[in-house]
């Protein structure tokens, strides 16, 4: 499993907390195949909430947004408020079985989930909201991950890619319908193969992108 070196002027308690948060993650460097960045995003029609409020709402009701026919998330520990850093969720993925993920980052406009051993992917995914220049609220999911193993990588294209796209585009659509009147136009879904140089510079502790809310 990947490990993280902590540098800078940080108290011992903070260092230990950070090490516990990062302990045992299944990072992208642990996976197989190309490092892929996948983006799913849409403009929310007449959003009733600010970007910060959207993310507070999504964080508190996260298991309700994915399509249950494809994946089911369960918060461990019975939490019913917004997701907290360090919290873990059980994931039941159709055709792949059960695994776990952990919240590794959260701010006012986003939160990031990382995979744990046994997950079919190795990496992390950020959920965030911000505005475009016209003031529309955008909900945006960006994952940056590899297949969890060589075996998974070889079998992924038999249906895993389509299932993942359906999962997160449905998630975006459900957020847009809950926080506003659906999406403006259509849901964007893009996949980019990342270069090795980018992987070396990537921050495995942080979000896959920065959501700046009303300041974007």
PyMOL CGO cylinders between C-alpha atoms (Angstrom):
from pymol import cmd
from pymol.cgo import CYLINDER

trace = [
    CYLINDER, 0.00, 0.00, 0.00, 1.13, 3.55, -0.59, 0.3, 1, 1, 1, 1, 1, 1,
    CYLINDER, 1.13, 3.55, -0.59, 2.63, 5.62, 2.18, 0.3, 1, 1, 1, 1, 1, 1,
    CYLINDER, 2.63, 5.62, 2.18, 2.88, 9.38, 2.70, 0.3, 1, 1, 1, 1, 1, 1,
    CYLINDER, 2.88, 9.38, 2.70, 5.76, 11.38, 4.13, 0.3, 1, 1, 1, 1, 1, 1,
    CYLINDER, 5.76, 11.38, 4.13, 4.62, 14.36, 6.19, 0.3, 1, 1, 1, 1, 1, 1,
    CYLINDER, 4.62, 14.36, 6.19, 6.85, 17.44, 6.01, 0.3, 1, 1, 1, 1, 1, 1,
    CYLINDER, 6.85, 17.44, 6.01, 6.68, 20.94, 7.41, 0.3, 1, 1, 1, 1, 1, 1,
    CYLINDER, 6.68, 20.94, 7.41, 5.92, 22.48, 10.78, 0.3, 1, 1, 1, 1, 1, 1,
    CYLINDER, 5.92, 22.48, 10.78, 3.15, 20.21, 11.99, 0.3, 1, 1, 1, 1, 1, 1,
    CYLINDER, 3.15, 20.21, 11.99, 2.54, 19.16, 15.58, 0.3, 1, 1, 1, 1, 1, 1,
    CYLINDER, 2.54, 19.16, 15.58, 3.07, 15.53, 16.49, 0.3, 1, 1, 1, 1, 1, 1,
    CYLINDER, 3.07, 15.53, 16.49, -0.65, 15.01, 17.09, 0.3, 1, 1, 1, 1, 1, 1,
    CYLINDER, -0.65, 15.01, 17.09, -1.45, 16.37, 13.62, 0.3, 1, 1, 1, 1, 1, 1,
    CYLINDER, -1.45, 16.37, 13.62, 1.22, 14.17, 12.02, 0.3, 1, 1, 1, 1, 1, 1,
    CYLINDER, 1.22, 14.17, 12.02, -0.15, 11.07, 13.70, 0.3, 1, 1, 1, 1, 1, 1,
    CYLINDER, -0.15, 11.07, 13.70, -3.72, 11.91, 12.68, 0.3, 1, 1, 1, 1, 1, 1,
    CYLINDER, -3.72, 11.91, 12.68, -2.60, 12.41, 9.08, 0.3, 1, 1, 1, 1, 1, 1,
    CYLINDER, -2.60, 12.41, 9.08, -0.71, 9.12, 9.08, 0.3, 1, 1, 1, 1, 1, 1,
    CYLINDER, -0.71, 9.12, 9.08, -3.79, 7.29, 10.38, 0.3, 1, 1, 1, 1, 1, 1,
    CYLINDER, -3.79, 7.29, 10.38, -5.89, 8.91, 7.66, 0.3, 1, 1, 1, 1, 1, 1,
    CYLINDER, -5.89, 8.91, 7.66, -3.49, 7.77, 4.94, 0.3, 1, 1, 1, 1, 1, 1,
    CYLINDER, -3.49, 7.77, 4.94, -2.70, 4.37, 6.44, 0.3, 1, 1, 1, 1, 1, 1,
    CYLINDER, -2.70, 4.37, 6.44, -3.55, 1.44, 4.16, 0.3, 1, 1, 1, 1, 1, 1,
    CYLINDER, -3.55, 1.44, 4.16, -5.01, 3.41, 1.25, 0.3, 1, 1, 1, 1, 1, 1,
    CYLINDER, -5.01, 3.41, 1.25, -5.06, 1.71, -2.14, 0.3, 1, 1, 1, 1, 1, 1,
    CYLINDER, -5.06, 1.71, -2.14, -3.44, 4.53, -4.10, 0.3, 1, 1, 1, 1, 1, 1,
    CYLINDER, -3.44, 4.53, -4.10, -3.18, 4.81, -7.87, 0.3, 1, 1, 1, 1, 1, 1,
    CYLINDER, -3.18, 4.81, -7.87, 0.46, 3.72, -7.72, 0.3, 1, 1, 1, 1, 1, 1,
    CYLINDER, 0.46, 3.72, -7.72, -0.73, 0.39, -6.27, 0.3, 1, 1, 1, 1, 1, 1,
    CYLINDER, -0.73, 0.39, -6.27, -2.95, -0.34, -9.28, 0.3, 1, 1, 1, 1, 1, 1,
    CYLINDER, -2.95, -0.34, -9.28, -2.50, -1.66, -12.80, 0.3, 1, 1, 1, 1, 1, 1,
    CYLINDER, -2.50, -1.66, -12.80, -2.98, -0.22, -16.27, 0.3, 1, 1, 1, 1, 1, 1,
    CYLINDER, -2.98, -0.22, -16.27, -3.10, 3.45, -17.27, 0.3, 1, 1, 1, 1, 1, 1,
    CYLINDER, -3.10, 3.45, -17.27, -3.82, 6.23, -14.78, 0.3, 1, 1, 1, 1, 1, 1,
    CYLINDER, -3.82, 6.23, -14.78, -7.18, 7.62, -15.88, 0.3, 1, 1, 1, 1, 1, 1,
    CYLINDER, -7.18, 7.62, -15.88, -8.82, 10.89, -14.99, 0.3, 1, 1, 1, 1, 1, 1,
    CYLINDER, -8.82, 10.89, -14.99, -12.58, 10.73, -15.44, 0.3, 1, 1, 1, 1, 1, 1,
    CYLINDER, -12.58, 10.73, -15.44, -14.76, 13.85, -15.27, 0.3, 1, 1, 1, 1, 1, 1,
    CYLINDER, -14.76, 13.85, -15.27, -18.53, 13.95, -14.95, 0.3, 1, 1, 1, 1, 1, 1,
    CYLINDER, -18.53, 13.95, -14.95, -20.20, 17.33, -14.61, 0.3, 1, 1, 1, 1, 1, 1,
    CYLINDER, -20.20, 17.33, -14.61, -23.25, 19.40, -15.43, 0.3, 1, 1, 1, 1, 1, 1,
    CYLINDER, -23.25, 19.40, -15.43, -24.82, 22.78, -14.84, 0.3, 1, 1, 1, 1, 1, 1,
    CYLINDER, -24.82, 22.78, -14.84, -27.74, 22.69, -12.42, 0.3, 1, 1, 1, 1, 1, 1,
    CYLINDER, -27.74, 22.69, -12.42, -30.92, 24.29, -13.76, 0.3, 1, 1, 1, 1, 1, 1,
    CYLINDER, -30.92, 24.29, -13.76, -32.15, 26.99, -11.32, 0.3, 1, 1, 1, 1, 1, 1,
    CYLINDER, -32.15, 26.99, -11.32, -30.16, 25.66, -8.37, 0.3, 1, 1, 1, 1, 1, 1,
    CYLINDER, -30.16, 25.66, -8.37, -31.88, 26.40, -5.07, 0.3, 1, 1, 1, 1, 1, 1,
    CYLINDER, -31.88, 26.40, -5.07, -28.56, 26.29, -3.24, 0.3, 1, 1, 1, 1, 1, 1,
    CYLINDER, -28.56, 26.29, -3.24, -25.14, 27.91, -3.33, 0.3, 1, 1, 1, 1, 1, 1,
    CYLINDER, -25.14, 27.91, -3.33, -22.19, 25.63, -4.18, 0.3, 1, 1, 1, 1, 1, 1,
    CYLINDER, -22.19, 25.63, -4.18, -21.37, 25.34, -0.48, 0.3, 1, 1, 1, 1, 1, 1,
    CYLINDER, -21.37, 25.34, -0.48, -24.95, 24.39, 0.36, 0.3, 1, 1, 1, 1, 1, 1,
    CYLINDER, -24.95, 24.39, 0.36, -25.04, 21.84, -2.47, 0.3, 1, 1, 1, 1, 1, 1,
    CYLINDER, -25.04, 21.84, -2.47, -21.99, 20.10, -1.05, 0.3, 1, 1, 1, 1, 1, 1,
    CYLINDER, -21.99, 20.10, -1.05, -23.30, 20.17, 2.51, 0.3, 1, 1, 1, 1, 1, 1,
    CYLINDER, -23.30, 20.17, 2.51, -26.48, 18.52, 1.24, 0.3, 1, 1, 1, 1, 1, 1,
    CYLINDER, -26.48, 18.52, 1.24, -24.66, 15.93, -0.91, 0.3, 1, 1, 1, 1, 1, 1,
    CYLINDER, -24.66, 15.93, -0.91, -22.26, 15.12, 1.92, 0.3, 1, 1, 1, 1, 1, 1,
    CYLINDER, -22.26, 15.12, 1.92, -25.09, 14.50, 4.38, 0.3, 1, 1, 1, 1, 1, 1,
    CYLINDER, -25.09, 14.50, 4.38, -27.13, 12.33, 1.97, 0.3, 1, 1, 1, 1, 1, 1,
    CYLINDER, -27.13, 12.33, 1.97, -24.39, 10.78, -0.13, 0.3, 1, 1, 1, 1, 1, 1,
    CYLINDER, -24.39, 10.78, -0.13, -25.73, 7.16, -0.22, 0.3, 1, 1, 1, 1, 1, 1,
    CYLINDER, -25.73, 7.16, -0.22, -29.01, 8.38, -1.74, 0.3, 1, 1, 1, 1, 1, 1,
    CYLINDER, -29.01, 8.38, -1.74, -27.55, 9.67, -5.02, 0.3, 1, 1, 1, 1, 1, 1,
    CYLINDER, -27.55, 9.67, -5.02, -25.92, 6.65, -6.78, 0.3, 1, 1, 1, 1, 1, 1,
    CYLINDER, -25.92, 6.65, -6.78, -28.19, 4.20, -8.68, 0.3, 1, 1, 1, 1, 1, 1,
    CYLINDER, -28.19, 4.20, -8.68, -28.92, 1.31, -6.31, 0.3, 1, 1, 1, 1, 1, 1,
    CYLINDER, -28.92, 1.31, -6.31, -29.02, -1.17, -9.19, 0.3, 1, 1, 1, 1, 1, 1,
    CYLINDER, -29.02, -1.17, -9.19, -25.29, -0.57, -9.76, 0.3, 1, 1, 1, 1, 1, 1,
    CYLINDER, -25.29, -0.57, -9.76, -23.77, 0.41, -6.42, 0.3, 1, 1, 1, 1, 1, 1,
    CYLINDER, -23.77, 0.41, -6.42, -24.85, 0.82, -2.81, 0.3, 1, 1, 1, 1, 1, 1,
    CYLINDER, -24.85, 0.82, -2.81, -22.94, 2.88, -0.24, 0.3, 1, 1, 1, 1, 1, 1,
    CYLINDER, -22.94, 2.88, -0.24, -23.40, 2.34, 3.49, 0.3, 1, 1, 1, 1, 1, 1,
    CYLINDER, -23.40, 2.34, 3.49, -21.97, 4.65, 6.12, 0.3, 1, 1, 1, 1, 1, 1,
    CYLINDER, -21.97, 4.65, 6.12, -20.19, 2.66, 8.80, 0.3, 1, 1, 1, 1, 1, 1,
    CYLINDER, -20.19, 2.66, 8.80, -20.79, 3.79, 12.36, 0.3, 1, 1, 1, 1, 1, 1,
    CYLINDER, -20.79, 3.79, 12.36, -24.32, 5.03, 11.72, 0.3, 1, 1, 1, 1, 1, 1,
    CYLINDER, -24.32, 5.03, 11.72, -23.46, 8.68, 11.01, 0.3, 1, 1, 1, 1, 1, 1,
    CYLINDER, -23.46, 8.68, 11.01, -26.39, 10.79, 9.81, 0.3, 1, 1, 1, 1, 1, 1,
    CYLINDER, -26.39, 10.79, 9.81, -24.77, 14.22, 9.38, 0.3, 1, 1, 1, 1, 1, 1,
    CYLINDER, -24.77, 14.22, 9.38, -22.30, 15.40, 6.72, 0.3, 1, 1, 1, 1, 1, 1,
    CYLINDER, -22.30, 15.40, 6.72, -19.47, 13.01, 5.90, 0.3, 1, 1, 1, 1, 1, 1,
    CYLINDER, -19.47, 13.01, 5.90, -16.39, 13.53, 8.06, 0.3, 1, 1, 1, 1, 1, 1,
    CYLINDER, -16.39, 13.53, 8.06, -12.72, 13.15, 7.23, 0.3, 1, 1, 1, 1, 1, 1,
    CYLINDER, -12.72, 13.15, 7.23, -11.58, 9.69, 8.33, 0.3, 1, 1, 1, 1, 1, 1,
    CYLINDER, -11.58, 9.69, 8.33, -15.05, 8.17, 8.00, 0.3, 1, 1, 1, 1, 1, 1,
    CYLINDER, -15.05, 8.17, 8.00, -15.31, 4.91, 6.05, 0.3, 1, 1, 1, 1, 1, 1,
    CYLINDER, -15.31, 4.91, 6.05, -18.14, 3.61, 3.88, 0.3, 1, 1, 1, 1, 1, 1,
    CYLINDER, -18.14, 3.61, 3.88, -18.93, 0.09, 2.75, 0.3, 1, 1, 1, 1, 1, 1,
    CYLINDER, -18.93, 0.09, 2.75, -19.53, -0.20, -0.99, 0.3, 1, 1, 1, 1, 1, 1,
    CYLINDER, -19.53, -0.20, -0.99, -21.45, -3.01, -2.68, 0.3, 1, 1, 1, 1, 1, 1,
    CYLINDER, -21.45, -3.01, -2.68, -20.66, -2.90, -6.41, 0.3, 1, 1, 1, 1, 1, 1,
    CYLINDER, -20.66, -2.90, -6.41, -22.68, -5.06, -8.79, 0.3, 1, 1, 1, 1, 1, 1,
    CYLINDER, -22.68, -5.06, -8.79, -20.49, -7.84, -10.10, 0.3, 1, 1, 1, 1, 1, 1,
    CYLINDER, -20.49, -7.84, -10.10, -17.52, -6.89, -7.90, 0.3, 1, 1, 1, 1, 1, 1,
    CYLINDER, -17.52, -6.89, -7.90, -18.79, -7.52, -4.37, 0.3, 1, 1, 1, 1, 1, 1,
    CYLINDER, -18.79, -7.52, -4.37, -18.15, -5.50, -1.22, 0.3, 1, 1, 1, 1, 1, 1,
    CYLINDER, -18.15, -5.50, -1.22, -15.25, -3.15, -0.50, 0.3, 1, 1, 1, 1, 1, 1,
    CYLINDER, -15.25, -3.15, -0.50, -14.55, 0.02, 1.46, 0.3, 1, 1, 1, 1, 1, 1,
    CYLINDER, -14.55, 0.02, 1.46, -13.57, 3.63, 0.89, 0.3, 1, 1, 1, 1, 1, 1,
    CYLINDER, -13.57, 3.63, 0.89, -12.44, 6.44, 3.21, 0.3, 1, 1, 1, 1, 1, 1,
    CYLINDER, -12.44, 6.44, 3.21, -13.06, 10.20, 3.29, 0.3, 1, 1, 1, 1, 1, 1,
    CYLINDER, -13.06, 10.20, 3.29, -9.60, 11.81, 3.09, 0.3, 1, 1, 1, 1, 1, 1,
    CYLINDER, -9.60, 11.81, 3.09, -10.44, 15.46, 2.45, 0.3, 1, 1, 1, 1, 1, 1,
    CYLINDER, -10.44, 15.46, 2.45, -13.29, 17.89, 2.90, 0.3, 1, 1, 1, 1, 1, 1,
    CYLINDER, -13.29, 17.89, 2.90, -13.74, 21.64, 2.57, 0.3, 1, 1, 1, 1, 1, 1,
    CYLINDER, -13.74, 21.64, 2.57, -16.71, 23.95, 1.97, 0.3, 1, 1, 1, 1, 1, 1,
    CYLINDER, -16.71, 23.95, 1.97, -16.97, 23.14, -1.74, 0.3, 1, 1, 1, 1, 1, 1,
    CYLINDER, -16.97, 23.14, -1.74, -15.78, 19.54, -2.04, 0.3, 1, 1, 1, 1, 1, 1,
    CYLINDER, -15.78, 19.54, -2.04, -14.91, 16.24, -0.43, 0.3, 1, 1, 1, 1, 1, 1,
    CYLINDER, -14.91, 16.24, -0.43, -12.64, 13.43, -1.60, 0.3, 1, 1, 1, 1, 1, 1,
    CYLINDER, -12.64, 13.43, -1.60, -12.95, 9.66, -1.17, 0.3, 1, 1, 1, 1, 1, 1,
    CYLINDER, -12.95, 9.66, -1.17, -10.03, 7.21, -1.48, 0.3, 1, 1, 1, 1, 1, 1,
    CYLINDER, -10.03, 7.21, -1.48, -10.16, 3.48, -2.13, 0.3, 1, 1, 1, 1, 1, 1,
    CYLINDER, -10.16, 3.48, -2.13, -9.07, 0.80, 0.36, 0.3, 1, 1, 1, 1, 1, 1,
    CYLINDER, -9.07, 0.80, 0.36, -7.67, -2.69, -0.44, 0.3, 1, 1, 1, 1, 1, 1,
    CYLINDER, -7.67, -2.69, -0.44, -10.22, -4.90, -2.18, 0.3, 1, 1, 1, 1, 1, 1,
    CYLINDER, -10.22, -4.90, -2.18, -11.77, -2.08, -4.21, 0.3, 1, 1, 1, 1, 1, 1,
    CYLINDER, -11.77, -2.08, -4.21, -11.73, -2.71, -7.99, 0.3, 1, 1, 1, 1, 1, 1,
    CYLINDER, -11.73, -2.71, -7.99, -10.02, 0.66, -8.45, 0.3, 1, 1, 1, 1, 1, 1,
    CYLINDER, -10.02, 0.66, -8.45, -6.93, 2.21, -6.89, 0.3, 1, 1, 1, 1, 1, 1,
    CYLINDER, -6.93, 2.21, -6.89, -7.11, 5.96, -6.41, 0.3, 1, 1, 1, 1, 1, 1,
    CYLINDER, -7.11, 5.96, -6.41, -9.47, 8.69, -5.29, 0.3, 1, 1, 1, 1, 1, 1,
    CYLINDER, -9.47, 8.69, -5.29, -12.50, 10.68, -6.40, 0.3, 1, 1, 1, 1, 1, 1,
    CYLINDER, -12.50, 10.68, -6.40, -13.57, 14.25, -5.63, 0.3, 1, 1, 1, 1, 1, 1,
    CYLINDER, -13.57, 14.25, -5.63, -17.13, 15.58, -5.54, 0.3, 1, 1, 1, 1, 1, 1,
    CYLINDER, -17.13, 15.58, -5.54, -17.48, 19.37, -5.73, 0.3, 1, 1, 1, 1, 1, 1,
    CYLINDER, -17.48, 19.37, -5.73, -19.59, 22.35, -6.73, 0.3, 1, 1, 1, 1, 1, 1,
    CYLINDER, -19.59, 22.35, -6.73, -18.73, 25.80, -8.03, 0.3, 1, 1, 1, 1, 1, 1,
    CYLINDER, -18.73, 25.80, -8.03, -20.07, 28.49, -10.39, 0.3, 1, 1, 1, 1, 1, 1,
    CYLINDER, -20.07, 28.49, -10.39, -19.28, 29.35, -13.99, 0.3, 1, 1, 1, 1, 1, 1,
    CYLINDER, -19.28, 29.35, -13.99, -18.85, 32.94, -15.24, 0.3, 1, 1, 1, 1, 1, 1,
    CYLINDER, -18.85, 32.94, -15.24, -22.61, 33.23, -15.79, 0.3, 1, 1, 1, 1, 1, 1,
    CYLINDER, -22.61, 33.23, -15.79, -23.37, 32.29, -12.19, 0.3, 1, 1, 1, 1, 1, 1,
    CYLINDER, -23.37, 32.29, -12.19, -24.73, 28.80, -12.86, 0.3, 1, 1, 1, 1, 1, 1,
    CYLINDER, -24.73, 28.80, -12.86, -23.90, 26.19, -10.22, 0.3, 1, 1, 1, 1, 1, 1,
    CYLINDER, -23.90, 26.19, -10.22, -21.87, 23.28, -11.58, 0.3, 1, 1, 1, 1, 1, 1,
    CYLINDER, -21.87, 23.28, -11.58, -21.70, 19.89, -9.87, 0.3, 1, 1, 1, 1, 1, 1,
    CYLINDER, -21.70, 19.89, -9.87, -18.51, 18.08, -10.82, 0.3, 1, 1, 1, 1, 1, 1,
    CYLINDER, -18.51, 18.08, -10.82, -17.09, 14.62, -10.06, 0.3, 1, 1, 1, 1, 1, 1,
    CYLINDER, -17.09, 14.62, -10.06, -13.46, 13.85, -10.95, 0.3, 1, 1, 1, 1, 1, 1,
    CYLINDER, -13.46, 13.85, -10.95, -11.79, 10.50, -10.28, 0.3, 1, 1, 1, 1, 1, 1,
    CYLINDER, -11.79, 10.50, -10.28, -8.12, 9.77, -10.76, 0.3, 1, 1, 1, 1, 1, 1,
    CYLINDER, -8.12, 9.77, -10.76, -7.42, 6.05, -10.53, 0.3, 1, 1, 1, 1, 1, 1,
    CYLINDER, -7.42, 6.05, -10.53, -6.12, 2.82, -12.00, 0.3, 1, 1, 1, 1, 1, 1,
    CYLINDER, -6.12, 2.82, -12.00, -7.63, -0.64, -11.97, 0.3, 1, 1, 1, 1, 1, 1,
    CYLINDER, -7.63, -0.64, -11.97, -7.03, -2.27, -8.60, 0.3, 1, 1, 1, 1, 1, 1,
    CYLINDER, -7.03, -2.27, -8.60, -5.09, -5.19, -10.13, 0.3, 1, 1, 1, 1, 1, 1,
    CYLINDER, -5.09, -5.19, -10.13, -3.95, -6.63, -13.43, 0.3, 1, 1, 1, 1, 1, 1,
    CYLINDER, -3.95, -6.63, -13.43, -6.81, -9.12, -13.44, 0.3, 1, 1, 1, 1, 1, 1,
    CYLINDER, -6.81, -9.12, -13.44, -9.35, -6.35, -12.93, 0.3, 1, 1, 1, 1, 1, 1,
    CYLINDER, -9.35, -6.35, -12.93, -7.70, -4.27, -15.63, 0.3, 1, 1, 1, 1, 1, 1,
    CYLINDER, -7.70, -4.27, -15.63, -7.95, -7.09, -18.18, 0.3, 1, 1, 1, 1, 1, 1,
    CYLINDER, -7.95, -7.09, -18.18, -11.63, -7.63, -17.44, 0.3, 1, 1, 1, 1, 1, 1,
    CYLINDER, -11.63, -7.63, -17.44, -12.67, -4.03, -16.99, 0.3, 1, 1, 1, 1, 1, 1,
    CYLINDER, -12.67, -4.03, -16.99, -13.58, -3.33, -20.59, 0.3, 1, 1, 1, 1, 1, 1,
    CYLINDER, -13.58, -3.33, -20.59, -16.17, -6.12, -20.61, 0.3, 1, 1, 1, 1, 1, 1,
    CYLINDER, -16.17, -6.12, -20.61, -18.59, -3.73, -18.92, 0.3, 1, 1, 1, 1, 1, 1,
    CYLINDER, -18.59, -3.73, -18.92, -16.89, -1.96, -16.04, 0.3, 1, 1, 1, 1, 1, 1,
    CYLINDER, -16.89, -1.96, -16.04, -16.25, 1.27, -17.91, 0.3, 1, 1, 1, 1, 1, 1,
    CYLINDER, -16.25, 1.27, -17.91, -19.89, 1.63, -18.96, 0.3, 1, 1, 1, 1, 1, 1,
    CYLINDER, -19.89, 1.63, -18.96, -21.12, 0.78, -15.48, 0.3, 1, 1, 1, 1, 1, 1,
    CYLINDER, -21.12, 0.78, -15.48, -18.86, 3.40, -13.92, 0.3, 1, 1, 1, 1, 1, 1,
    CYLINDER, -18.86, 3.40, -13.92, -20.03, 6.04, -16.38, 0.3, 1, 1, 1, 1, 1, 1,
    CYLINDER, -20.03, 6.04, -16.38, -23.66, 5.18, -15.69, 0.3, 1, 1, 1, 1, 1, 1,
    CYLINDER, -23.66, 5.18, -15.69, -23.08, 5.31, -11.93, 0.3, 1, 1, 1, 1, 1, 1,
    CYLINDER, -23.08, 5.31, -11.93, -21.59, 8.79, -11.87, 0.3, 1, 1, 1, 1, 1, 1,
    CYLINDER, -21.59, 8.79, -11.87, -23.73, 10.37, -14.57, 0.3, 1, 1, 1, 1, 1, 1,
    CYLINDER, -23.73, 10.37, -14.57, -26.80, 9.13, -12.67, 0.3, 1, 1, 1, 1, 1, 1,
    CYLINDER, -26.80, 9.13, -12.67, -25.28, 10.60, -9.50, 0.3, 1, 1, 1, 1, 1, 1,
    CYLINDER, -25.28, 10.60, -9.50, -24.82, 13.99, -11.20, 0.3, 1, 1, 1, 1, 1, 1,
    CYLINDER, -24.82, 13.99, -11.20, -28.36, 13.88, -12.57, 0.3, 1, 1, 1, 1, 1, 1,
    CYLINDER, -28.36, 13.88, -12.57, -29.85, 12.99, -9.18, 0.3, 1, 1, 1, 1, 1, 1,
    CYLINDER, -29.85, 12.99, -9.18, -27.98, 15.85, -7.50, 0.3, 1, 1, 1, 1, 1, 1,
    CYLINDER, -27.98, 15.85, -7.50, -29.22, 18.27, -10.17, 0.3, 1, 1, 1, 1, 1, 1,
    CYLINDER, -29.22, 18.27, -10.17, -32.82, 17.10, -9.77, 0.3, 1, 1, 1, 1, 1, 1,
    CYLINDER, -32.82, 17.10, -9.77, -32.63, 17.32, -5.98, 0.3, 1, 1, 1, 1, 1, 1,
    CYLINDER, -32.63, 17.32, -5.98, -30.87, 20.68, -5.74, 0.3, 1, 1, 1, 1, 1, 1,
    CYLINDER, -30.87, 20.68, -5.74, -32.53, 22.30, -8.74, 0.3, 1, 1, 1, 1, 1, 1,
    CYLINDER, -32.53, 22.30, -8.74, -34.64, 21.50, -11.80, 0.3, 1, 1, 1, 1, 1, 1,
    CYLINDER, -34.64, 21.50, -11.80, -32.28, 19.05, -13.45, 0.3, 1, 1, 1, 1, 1, 1,
    CYLINDER, -32.28, 19.05, -13.45, -29.33, 19.75, -15.73, 0.3, 1, 1, 1, 1, 1, 1,
    CYLINDER, -29.33, 19.75, -15.73, -28.85, 22.52, -18.28, 0.3, 1, 1, 1, 1, 1, 1,
    CYLINDER, -28.85, 22.52, -18.28, -28.08, 20.86, -21.62, 0.3, 1, 1, 1, 1, 1, 1,
    CYLINDER, -28.08, 20.86, -21.62, -26.45, 17.52, -20.93, 0.3, 1, 1, 1, 1, 1, 1,
    CYLINDER, -26.45, 17.52, -20.93, -24.10, 15.71, -18.53, 0.3, 1, 1, 1, 1, 1, 1,
    CYLINDER, -24.10, 15.71, -18.53, -20.48, 15.81, -19.64, 0.3, 1, 1, 1, 1, 1, 1,
    CYLINDER, -20.48, 15.81, -19.64, -18.42, 12.61, -19.34, 0.3, 1, 1, 1, 1, 1, 1,
    CYLINDER, -18.42, 12.61, -19.34, -14.74, 12.74, -20.31, 0.3, 1, 1, 1, 1, 1, 1,
    CYLINDER, -14.74, 12.74, -20.31, -11.79, 10.37, -19.80, 0.3, 1, 1, 1, 1, 1, 1,
    CYLINDER, -11.79, 10.37, -19.80, -8.15, 11.47, -19.99, 0.3, 1, 1, 1, 1, 1, 1,
    CYLINDER, -8.15, 11.47, -19.99, -5.08, 9.23, -19.83, 0.3, 1, 1, 1, 1, 1, 1,
    CYLINDER, -5.08, 9.23, -19.83, -2.64, 10.90, -17.43, 0.3, 1, 1, 1, 1, 1, 1,
    CYLINDER, -2.64, 10.90, -17.43, 1.09, 11.11, -18.10, 0.3, 1, 1, 1, 1, 1, 1,
    CYLINDER, 1.09, 11.11, -18.10, 3.61, 9.52, -15.73, 0.3, 1, 1, 1, 1, 1, 1,
    CYLINDER, 3.61, 9.52, -15.73, 5.11, 12.92, -14.94, 0.3, 1, 1, 1, 1, 1, 1,
    CYLINDER, 5.11, 12.92, -14.94, 1.72, 14.10, -13.69, 0.3, 1, 1, 1, 1, 1, 1,
    CYLINDER, 1.72, 14.10, -13.69, 1.35, 11.03, -11.47, 0.3, 1, 1, 1, 1, 1, 1,
    CYLINDER, 1.35, 11.03, -11.47, 4.71, 11.71, -9.84, 0.3, 1, 1, 1, 1, 1, 1,
    CYLINDER, 4.71, 11.71, -9.84, 3.57, 15.25, -8.96, 0.3, 1, 1, 1, 1, 1, 1,
    CYLINDER, 3.57, 15.25, -8.96, 0.06, 14.28, -7.83, 0.3, 1, 1, 1, 1, 1, 1,
    CYLINDER, 0.06, 14.28, -7.83, -1.06, 14.96, -4.24, 0.3, 1, 1, 1, 1, 1, 1,
    CYLINDER, -1.06, 14.96, -4.24, -2.55, 11.70, -3.01, 0.3, 1, 1, 1, 1, 1, 1,
    CYLINDER, -2.55, 11.70, -3.01, -3.69, 13.41, 0.19, 0.3, 1, 1, 1, 1, 1, 1,
    CYLINDER, -3.69, 13.41, 0.19, -5.76, 16.12, -1.48, 0.3, 1, 1, 1, 1, 1, 1,
    CYLINDER, -5.76, 16.12, -1.48, -8.65, 16.55, -3.89, 0.3, 1, 1, 1, 1, 1, 1,
    CYLINDER, -8.65, 16.55, -3.89, -8.37, 15.73, -7.60, 0.3, 1, 1, 1, 1, 1, 1,
    CYLINDER, -8.37, 15.73, -7.60, -9.33, 19.34, -8.37, 0.3, 1, 1, 1, 1, 1, 1,
    CYLINDER, -9.33, 19.34, -8.37, -10.05, 22.55, -6.45, 0.3, 1, 1, 1, 1, 1, 1,
    CYLINDER, -10.05, 22.55, -6.45, -13.66, 23.74, -6.29, 0.3, 1, 1, 1, 1, 1, 1,
    CYLINDER, -13.66, 23.74, -6.29, -13.90, 27.43, -5.47, 0.3, 1, 1, 1, 1, 1, 1,
    CYLINDER, -13.90, 27.43, -5.47, -17.66, 27.89, -5.20, 0.3, 1, 1, 1, 1, 1, 1,
    CYLINDER, -17.66, 27.89, -5.20, -18.85, 31.45, -5.75, 0.3, 1, 1, 1, 1, 1, 1,
    CYLINDER, -18.85, 31.45, -5.75, -15.28, 32.58, -6.40, 0.3, 1, 1, 1, 1, 1, 1,
    CYLINDER, -15.28, 32.58, -6.40, -14.79, 30.31, -9.45, 0.3, 1, 1, 1, 1, 1, 1,
]
cmd.load_cgo(trace, "trace")
